[in-house]
Structures are given as structure tokens and as C-alpha cells.
Amino acid sequence: MIARIWRGATLAEKADEYLDYMHETGVKDLHATEGNRAVYVLKRIDNDRAEFVFISLWESMESIRGFAGSEVDKAVYYPRDREFLLELEPKVTHYEVMVKP
């Protein structure tokens, strides 16, 4: 199993709206992609900033290609992400999952 991890931040006042947007876009698309096993979205408020960690679990790198395309390390963004995010991280990180429930 492979974990795909993306990080991003928005203003704290936009956090709930951005979370709703993520559900409508990325979360929905991931769940619809064959080979996706789970999606976790973590949120942390630090003063006026909301930080998100988006973790998706996959059967294989080939499954990830079904979502991300051939450049699997490139972050996938949606049209309104620029309205929310303070910066657009260009890359995601992949880890092999070594311990499972």
C-alpha cells in the first residue's frame, strides 16, 4: 500500500469553506478512482492560518497514476484552489505503508 501526502494552508477564516470544496473535488475524485483505499484530511489551526494534510491510501503506484496521471509526484489542483491556498505546493510525497490496522 502507498500513502500519497499533500500539504496546504489557507487563512483560518476560509478553512471550513475550503474543506467543503475539498470534499466536492479531490475527496470525491479520489474515492471514485480504482485502487484508492482511503482518504484522510487533517486540519490544524495555528493563529490565523489553517494547515491541511491530505493523505490518500492506494493499492499501488499504478493506481495513483489513474488519479494523478504519469507525473505521480506532481500535486493535483482544482480550479478554485488558488482562491483558498496561500501557496501551491508543486509536489506530493509518497510513502510505502509498512504497518496496517
C-alpha positions in Angstrom: 0.0 0.0 0.0 1.2 3.5 -0.8 0.4 6.7 1.1 0.2 9.9 -1.0 0.6 13.0 1.1 -0.1 16.7 0.2 0.1 19.7 2.4 -1.5 23.1 2.0 -2.6 26.1 4.0 -5.3 28.8 3.9 -6.5 31.6 6.1 -8.3 30.2 9.2 -11.4 32.2 8.3 -11.6 30.2 5.0 -10.9 26.7 6.5 -14.4 25.4 6.6 -15.3 26.6 3.1 -12.0 25.1 1.8 -12.8 21.8 3.5 -16.2 21.7 1.8 -14.5 22.5 -1.5 -12.1 19.6 -1.0 -15.0 17.2 -0.4 -16.6 18.3 -3.6 -13.4 17.9 -5.7 -10.4 16.0 -4.5 -12.0 13.7 -1.9 -14.9 12.8 -4.3 -12.4 12.2 -7.2 -10.1 10.0 -5.1 -13.0 7.8 -3.8 -14.1 7.3 -7.5 -10.6 6.2 -8.6 -10.0 2.5 -8.8 -7.3 1.4 -6.3 -8.0 4.1 -3.8 -8.3 2.6 -0.3 -9.0 5.6 1.9 -8.8 9.4 2.2 -7.9 11.3 5.4 -7.9 15.1 5.7 -6.2 16.6 8.7 -6.7 20.2 9.8 -4.7 22.3 12.2 -5.4 25.9 13.1 -2.4 28.0 14.0 -3.3 31.6 14.8 -4.8 33.0 11.5 -3.7 30.1 9.4 -5.3 26.7 8.7 -3.0 23.9 7.7 -4.2 20.8 5.9 -2.6 17.4 5.4 -4.3 15.3 2.8 -3.5 11.6 3.0 -4.7 9.1 0.5 -4.0 5.4 0.6 -3.6 3.4 -2.6 -3.1 -0.2 -3.8 -0.1 0.7 -6.0 1.7 3.5 -7.9 -0.2 2.4 -10.9 -3.5 3.1 -9.1 -2.1 6.6 -8.3 -1.5 7.2 -12.0 -5.2 6.7 -12.5 -5.8 9.8 -10.5 -2.7 11.9 -10.9 -1.5 11.0 -14.4 2.0 10.0 -15.4 3.7 12.6 -13.2 2.7 11.0 -9.9 4.8 13.3 -7.8 3.1 16.4 -9.1 0.3 17.9 -7.0 -3.2 17.8 -8.4 -5.1 21.2 -8.1 -8.6 22.2 -8.9 -9.9 25.5 -10.4 -10.7 27.3 -7.2 -7.7 26.1 -5.1 -6.0 29.5 -5.9 -8.8 31.3 -4.2 -8.1 29.5 -0.9 -4.5 28.4 -0.7 -1.7 30.7 0.4 0.7 28.8 -1.9 0.6 25.9 -4.3 3.0 23.2 -3.3 4.3 21.7 -6.6 4.9 18.2 -5.3 3.4 15.5 -3.1 5.2 12.8 -1.2 4.7 9.1 -1.4 5.4 6.6 1.4 5.2 2.8 1.4 2.8 1.8 4.2 4.7 -0.6 6.5 2.2 -1.1 9.3 -1.6 -1.5 8.6 -4.5 -2.0 11.0 
